[in-house]
Amino acid sequence: MAMRIIPRWKGCLKADTGQALVLTAVGFSMLLGCTALSVDTGVIFRAKRRLQVAADAAALAGTMDYLYNGSTTSAATAAKAASSANGFTDGSNGVTVTVSDPPADGPNAGSSAFLEAIVSEPVHTYFMGIAGFKTMTVKARAVAGVPTAGAACIWIMHPSGPALHLQGSYDIEATGCGIYVNSNTSDAFGDTGNGGTVNAKFLDVVGNSPPSHQTKPTAATINTVPRKSPWGNITGPTPTNGGCTTTSSATTITTANAPTAPGLGSAICYTNAVTISNGVTLGAGTYMFESGVTVATGATVTVSSGTIDIYGGTLNQNSNSLLNITAPTSGTYNGIAIMQPSNNTNDLQVQFGSNNQTLDGYIYAPGAEVYLQDHGGGITATGIVADTMYDKSSTITIPSYDKAHPSTTPNRVVALVE
């Protein structure tokens, strides 16, 4: 009988049956795992980006609020509101918003000039749950602060049309800061004559409004980026809004009847037009004049850590008079020497003839034109915020309030630093 011989290779082939299927299954599993990892990683990265937007907004909002209110509680509330506005509400759907002022860690830890916001959220995974990772907590962190003083010290905020006009032999000396004109039209900035000087770090105009002649030595930059004033809209105390600590019907303020200083955060409100005579010194607090105020001829009037608030009427400063004001460095009217709230649209004439002003603080008149005229006197003010401004042959010196008071000025640059 013939012997059947089976080749050895056939036996081996039979033994390897099914290996391709196993390798395919293993490869498919690995591919599925990689797909799952990439999908879930994409979900996590998307959540991280959204959380980072909320954390950035929270840090900026909290820092800005602290600048104006000086309260960590208020800053935390503002920060959480900003996070909520960007889709992440503290305590909702597992979201946690933690605000630390100063930051708890990082290069700015312990510095009161900075605020930290951390926003976290549990993110549900699609495939990683198979391995037991059904959710992953994703966090984003941001730190904002005020590391530098603001660059502008003259803010002209009228939104359109003529805003800043210079005439004759005007002289604006703002060597440590700049001028910003918010008007966005072609007539935003005007200069008449060829004898004036603007000596500032910059002259930025939002509108396409080139000067009719070169402002020496500072040329105007047109079509600049719009900005917002850091001051907001401060309304001031009135007898009807509860802001007056004391109300007076006096028509004169002399050395004999000069009021006791109401103190920071408090205000004396005068209902009648008032004339202030020579030698009067007013202490800390706010002095609101509902019907205007006049500085008498030849008078020297001093205000220490206080604000003159021209709620109604006008400021009249007679010839050969001197008004010295040192603004408060905290509270609602921080940095404001002369205030004319937006409801009072009367021209605020701060220089005429031979009168002089020396102000360690801002002139704040968001609804009015600040007007300067003549060479007989002069004004030194450390900042101006106005609707419009007209300098007709006057000299004004702006030695930058922000550089003089870098730790307290509200006009600071808020920036993300981490």
C-alpha positions as CSV (number, residue, x, y, z in Angstrom):
1,M,0.0,0.0,0.0
2,A,1.4,3.4,-0.9
3,M,2.3,5.7,1.9
4,R,0.8,9.3,1.7
5,I,3.3,11.9,2.6
6,I,1.9,15.3,3.8
7,P,4.3,18.1,3.2
8,R,5.5,19.9,6.3
9,W,4.5,23.3,5.1
10,K,0.9,22.3,4.8
11,G,0.8,21.4,8.5
12,C,2.3,24.7,9.4
13,L,-0.3,26.5,7.3
14,K,-3.1,24.8,9.1
15,A,-1.6,25.7,12.5
16,D,-1.6,29.5,11.6
17,T,-5.2,29.6,10.7
18,G,-7.0,32.6,12.4
19,Q,-4.0,34.8,13.1
20,A,-5.0,37.4,10.6
21,L,-8.3,37.7,12.3
22,V,-6.6,38.2,15.6
23,L,-4.2,40.8,14.3
24,T,-7.1,42.6,12.6
25,A,-9.1,42.7,15.9
26,V,-6.0,43.9,17.8
27,G,-5.4,46.6,15.2
28,F,-9.0,47.6,15.1
29,S,-9.0,47.9,18.9
30,M,-5.9,50.1,18.8
31,L,-7.4,52.2,16.1
32,L,-10.6,52.6,18.1
33,G,-8.6,53.5,21.1
34,C,-6.7,56.2,19.2
35,T,-9.9,57.5,17.8
36,A,-11.5,57.6,21.2
37,L,-8.4,59.4,22.6
38,S,-8.4,62.0,19.8
39,V,-12.2,62.7,20.1
40,D,-12.0,63.1,23.9
41,T,-8.8,65.1,23.7
42,G,-10.5,67.4,21.2
43,V,-13.5,67.8,23.6
44,I,-11.2,68.6,26.5
45,F,-9.2,71.1,24.5
46,R,-12.4,72.8,23.3
47,A,-13.6,73.1,26.9
48,K,-10.2,74.5,27.9
49,R,-10.4,77.2,25.3
50,R,-13.9,78.2,26.4
51,L,-12.9,78.2,30.1
52,Q,-9.9,80.3,29.3
53,V,-12.1,83.0,27.7
54,A,-14.2,83.0,30.9
55,A,-11.1,83.1,33.1
56,D,-9.6,86.0,31.2
57,A,-12.9,88.0,31.3
58,A,-13.2,87.3,35.0
59,A,-9.7,88.5,35.8
60,L,-10.0,91.7,33.8
61,A,-13.5,92.5,35.2
62,G,-12.4,91.8,38.8
63,T,-9.3,93.9,38.5
64,M,-11.2,96.9,36.9
65,D,-13.8,96.7,39.6
66,Y,-11.2,96.7,42.3
67,L,-9.6,99.9,40.8
68,Y,-12.9,101.8,41.2
69,N,-14.3,100.3,44.4
70,G,-11.3,99.1,46.4
71,S,-13.3,96.0,47.6
72,T,-12.2,92.4,47.2
73,T,-15.8,91.4,47.7
74,S,-17.0,93.6,44.9
75,A,-14.2,92.5,42.7
76,A,-15.0,88.8,43.2
77,T,-18.7,89.6,42.4
78,A,-17.7,91.4,39.2
79,A,-15.3,88.6,38.2
80,K,-17.9,85.9,38.7
81,A,-20.5,87.9,36.7
82,A,-18.0,88.2,33.8
83,S,-17.4,84.4,33.9
84,S,-21.2,83.8,33.9
85,A,-21.6,86.2,30.9
86,N,-19.2,83.9,29.1
87,G,-21.1,80.7,29.9
88,F,-19.7,79.5,33.2
89,T,-21.7,80.4,36.3
90,D,-20.2,79.6,39.7
91,G,-22.1,76.7,41.4
92,S,-24.0,75.7,38.2
93,N,-23.5,72.4,36.5
94,G,-20.4,71.7,38.6
95,V,-18.7,75.0,37.6
96,T,-16.4,76.6,40.1
97,V,-15.1,80.1,39.8
98,T,-12.3,81.0,42.3
99,V,-11.2,84.6,42.7
100,S,-8.0,85.5,44.6
101,D,-6.9,89.0,45.3
102,P,-3.9,88.9,45.5
103,P,-3.1,85.8,43.5
104,A,-2.5,82.6,45.5
105,D,0.5,81.5,43.4
106,G,2.5,82.3,40.3
107,P,5.1,85.1,39.8
108,N,2.6,87.7,41.1
109,A,1.6,85.8,44.2
110,G,0.9,88.1,47.2
111,S,0.9,91.3,45.1
112,S,-2.2,93.5,45.7
113,A,-1.8,95.0,42.2
114,F,-3.0,91.7,40.6
115,L,-6.1,89.5,40.7
116,E,-6.3,85.8,39.9
117,A,-9.4,83.9,38.5
118,I,-9.6,80.1,38.1
119,V,-12.6,78.6,36.3
120,S,-13.1,74.9,36.4
121,E,-15.8,72.5,35.0
122,P,-16.3,68.7,34.9
123,V,-16.3,67.6,31.2
124,H,-18.0,64.4,30.1
125,T,-16.0,62.1,27.9
126,Y,-17.3,60.0,25.0
127,F,-15.0,57.0,24.9
128,M,-12.7,57.3,27.9
129,G,-15.5,56.3,30.1
130,I,-14.9,52.7,29.0
131,A,-11.6,52.9,30.9
132,G,-13.3,54.5,33.9
133,F,-12.8,58.1,33.1
134,K,-16.4,59.3,32.6
135,T,-15.6,62.9,33.4
136,M,-12.4,65.0,33.7
137,T,-12.2,68.4,35.5
138,V,-10.7,71.0,33.2
139,K,-9.4,74.3,34.6
140,A,-8.3,77.6,33.2
141,R,-6.4,80.3,35.1
142,A,-5.8,84.0,34.4
143,V,-4.2,86.9,36.2
144,A,-4.8,90.5,35.5
145,G,-3.2,93.6,37.0
146,V,-2.3,97.2,36.7
147,P,1.4,97.1,36.2
148,T,1.7,100.5,34.5
149,A,0.1,104.0,34.6
150,G,-2.2,105.1,31.8
151,A,-0.5,106.8,28.9
152,A,-3.1,109.5,28.3
153,C,-3.7,112.5,30.6
154,I,-6.0,114.5,28.3
155,W,-9.2,112.6,27.3
156,I,-11.5,114.4,24.9
157,M,-14.5,112.1,24.6
158,H,-17.0,113.7,22.3
159,P,-18.0,110.8,19.9
160,S,-18.2,112.8,16.7
161,G,-17.8,116.3,15.2
162,P,-15.5,119.0,16.5
163,A,-13.9,117.9,19.8
164,L,-10.4,119.5,20.3
165,H,-9.7,123.0,18.9
166,L,-6.5,124.9,19.3
167,Q,-6.1,128.5,18.3
168,G,-3.5,131.2,18.2
169,S,-0.4,130.8,20.4
170,Y,-1.7,127.9,22.4
171,D,0.8,125.9,24.5
172,I,0.0,122.5,25.8
173,E,2.9,121.0,27.8
174,A,2.3,117.3,28.6
175,T,5.7,115.8,28.2
176,G,5.0,112.8,30.4
177,C,1.7,111.7,28.9
178,G,-0.5,112.0,25.8
179,I,-3.7,113.5,24.4
180,Y,-6.6,111.3,23.1
181,V,-9.5,112.6,21.0
182,N,-12.4,110.1,20.7
183,S,-14.3,111.8,17.9
184,N,-14.4,109.6,14.8
185,T,-15.1,112.3,12.1
186,S,-13.0,114.3,9.8
187,D,-13.5,117.5,11.8
188,A,-12.5,116.0,15.2
189,F,-9.4,118.1,15.6
190,G,-8.8,121.6,14.5
191,D,-6.0,124.1,14.8
192,T,-6.1,127.7,13.7
193,G,-3.0,129.8,13.2
194,N,0.5,128.6,13.1
195,G,2.0,129.9,16.4
196,G,0.9,127.1,18.8
197,T,2.8,124.3,20.5
198,V,1.7,120.8,21.6
199,N,4.5,119.1,23.5
200,A,3.1,115.7,24.5
201,K,4.0,112.0,24.2
202,F,1.3,111.6,21.5
203,L,-1.8,113.3,20.0
204,D,-4.1,110.5,18.9
205,V,-7.3,111.2,17.0
206,V,-9.8,108.5,16.2
207,G,-11.2,110.4,13.2
208,N,-9.5,111.2,9.9
209,S,-8.7,114.7,11.0
210,P,-5.2,115.9,10.0
211,P,-4.1,119.2,11.4
212,S,-4.2,122.2,9.2
213,H,-0.6,122.9,10.2
214,Q,2.0,120.9,12.1
215,T,1.5,121.0,15.8
216,K,5.0,121.5,17.1
217,P,6.7,119.2,18.1
218,T,3.9,116.6,18.4
219,A,2.3,115.6,15.2
220,A,-1.3,114.2,15.3
221,T,-1.9,110.5,14.6
222,I,-5.2,110.1,12.8
223,N,-7.5,107.0,12.6
224,T,-6.2,105.7,15.9
225,V,-7.8,102.9,17.8
226,P,-10.9,103.9,19.9
227,R,-10.5,103.6,23.7
228,K,-12.8,103.9,26.6
229,S,-12.3,106.4,29.4
230,P,-11.4,104.6,32.7
231,W,-13.6,107.1,34.6
232,G,-17.1,106.0,33.6
233,N,-19.8,108.5,34.3
234,I,-19.6,109.9,37.8
235,T,-22.7,111.8,38.7
236,G,-21.8,113.4,42.0
237,P,-23.8,114.0,45.2
238,T,-27.1,115.9,45.1
239,P,-29.7,116.8,47.7
240,T,-32.1,114.3,46.0
241,N,-29.8,111.3,45.6
242,G,-28.8,111.1,49.3
243,G,-25.2,112.0,48.6
244,C,-25.2,115.2,50.7
245,T,-24.0,115.0,54.3
246,T,-25.0,118.6,54.9
247,T,-27.0,121.1,52.9
248,S,-26.3,124.8,53.1
249,S,-28.1,127.9,51.8
250,A,-25.1,130.2,52.3
251,T,-24.1,132.6,49.5
252,T,-20.5,133.3,50.7
253,I,-17.6,131.3,52.2
254,T,-15.1,133.3,54.2
255,T,-12.4,132.5,56.7
256,A,-15.0,133.2,59.4
257,N,-17.6,130.8,58.2
258,A,-15.6,128.2,56.3
259,P,-17.2,124.9,56.9
260,T,-15.7,122.1,58.8
261,A,-14.3,119.5,56.4
262,P,-17.0,116.9,55.8
263,G,-14.4,114.2,55.3
264,L,-13.7,111.8,52.5
265,G,-16.8,110.1,51.3
266,S,-19.0,113.0,52.6
267,A,-20.3,116.2,50.9
268,I,-21.5,119.7,51.7
269,C,-24.1,120.8,49.2
270,Y,-24.7,124.5,48.5
271,T,-28.1,125.3,47.0
272,N,-27.4,129.0,46.1
273,A,-24.7,130.6,44.1
274,V,-21.6,131.0,46.3
275,T,-18.6,133.4,46.3
276,I,-15.4,132.2,48.0
277,S,-13.3,135.0,49.5
278,N,-9.5,135.3,50.1
279,G,-7.7,133.0,52.4
280,V,-10.3,130.2,52.6
281,T,-9.0,126.7,53.1
282,L,-11.3,123.7,52.6
283,G,-10.4,120.3,53.9
284,A,-11.1,116.8,52.8
285,G,-14.4,116.0,51.2
286,T,-16.7,117.1,48.4
287,Y,-18.1,120.6,48.0
288,M,-21.1,120.6,45.7
289,F,-22.4,123.9,44.2
290,E,-25.9,123.5,42.8
291,S,-26.0,127.1,41.3
292,G,-22.3,127.8,40.5
293,V,-19.4,129.2,42.4
294,T,-17.2,132.3,42.1
295,V,-13.6,132.7,43.4
296,A,-13.4,136.4,44.4
297,T,-11.0,138.9,42.7
298,G,-7.5,138.6,44.2
299,A,-8.5,135.6,46.3
300,T,-6.3,132.6,47.1
301,V,-8.4,129.5,47.8
302,T,-7.0,126.2,48.8
303,V,-8.7,122.8,48.9
304,S,-6.8,119.9,50.5
305,S,-7.8,116.3,49.6
306,G,-11.1,117.6,48.3
307,T,-13.2,118.0,45.2
308,I,-15.0,121.1,43.9
309,D,-18.3,119.8,42.3
310,I,-20.1,122.2,40.0
311,Y,-23.4,120.4,39.8
312,G,-25.1,123.4,38.2
313,G,-24.2,126.9,37.0
314,T,-20.6,127.7,36.2
315,L,-17.2,128.2,37.8
316,N,-16.2,131.9,37.7
317,Q,-12.7,132.7,38.7
318,N,-12.0,136.4,38.8
319,S,-8.8,138.2,37.9
320,N,-5.6,137.8,40.0
321,S,-7.1,134.9,41.9
322,L,-5.5,131.6,42.6
323,L,-7.2,128.2,43.1
324,N,-5.1,125.4,44.6
325,I,-6.7,122.0,44.8
326,T,-5.2,118.7,45.9
327,A,-7.6,115.9,44.9
328,P,-8.4,112.9,47.2
329,T,-6.4,109.7,46.5
330,S,-9.2,107.3,47.3
331,G,-13.0,107.0,47.2
332,T,-15.5,107.8,44.5
333,Y,-13.8,111.1,43.5
334,N,-10.3,109.7,43.6
335,G,-8.0,111.9,41.5
336,I,-10.7,114.5,40.7
337,A,-9.9,118.2,41.6
338,I,-12.7,119.9,39.7
339,M,-15.8,118.0,38.7
340,Q,-18.7,119.0,36.5
341,P,-21.0,116.0,36.0
342,S,-22.4,115.2,32.6
343,N,-25.8,116.8,33.4
344,N,-24.1,120.2,33.5
345,T,-23.3,121.1,29.9
346,N,-22.2,124.7,30.6
347,D,-18.8,125.6,29.4
348,L,-16.2,125.1,32.1
349,Q,-13.8,128.1,31.8
350,V,-10.8,127.2,33.8
351,Q,-8.5,130.0,32.6
352,F,-9.3,133.6,31.7
353,G,-7.3,136.7,32.0
354,S,-4.9,136.8,35.0
355,N,-6.3,134.0,37.1
356,N,-4.3,130.9,37.9
357,Q,-5.0,127.3,38.9
358,T,-2.7,124.7,40.4
359,L,-4.4,121.3,40.5
360,D,-3.0,118.1,41.8
361,G,-5.8,116.2,40.2
362,Y,-8.0,115.9,37.1
363,I,-10.5,118.4,35.7
364,Y,-13.5,116.1,35.1
365,A,-16.3,117.5,32.8
366,P,-17.6,114.7,30.6
367,G,-20.6,116.7,29.4
368,A,-19.0,120.1,28.9
369,E,-16.4,122.0,27.0
370,V,-13.3,122.9,29.0
371,Y,-12.3,126.4,27.8
372,L,-9.1,128.3,28.2
373,Q,-8.4,131.8,27.0
374,D,-5.6,134.4,27.2
375,H,-2.1,134.6,28.3
376,G,-2.6,136.6,31.5
377,G,-2.6,133.6,33.8
378,G,-2.1,129.9,33.5
379,I,-3.2,126.5,34.6
380,T,-1.3,123.5,35.9
381,A,-3.6,120.5,36.1
382,T,-2.5,116.9,36.2
383,G,-5.2,115.7,33.8
384,I,-8.4,116.6,31.9
385,V,-11.4,114.5,31.0
386,A,-13.9,116.5,28.9
387,D,-16.5,116.3,26.2
388,T,-14.7,118.9,24.1
389,M,-11.8,121.3,24.7
390,Y,-10.9,124.7,23.3
391,D,-7.5,126.3,24.0
392,K,-7.4,129.9,22.7
393,S,-3.9,131.1,23.2
394,S,-3.6,129.8,26.7
395,T,-0.8,127.9,28.4
396,I,-1.6,124.6,30.2
397,T,0.9,122.3,31.8
398,I,0.0,118.7,32.5
399,P,2.6,117.0,34.7
400,S,0.7,113.7,34.6
401,Y,-1.3,112.8,37.7
402,D,-0.8,109.1,36.9
403,K,2.9,109.3,37.2
404,A,2.7,111.3,40.4
405,H,0.2,108.8,41.9
406,P,0.9,105.5,40.2
407,S,-0.5,103.3,43.0
408,T,-3.9,105.2,43.4
409,T,-4.8,106.7,40.0
410,P,-7.9,105.2,38.4
411,N,-6.3,105.9,35.0
412,R,-4.2,102.7,34.8
413,V,-3.8,100.1,32.2
414,V,-5.4,96.8,33.1
415,A,-3.7,93.9,31.4
416,L,-3.6,90.1,31.5
417,V,-0.2,89.2,32.8
418,E,-0.5,85.5,33.3
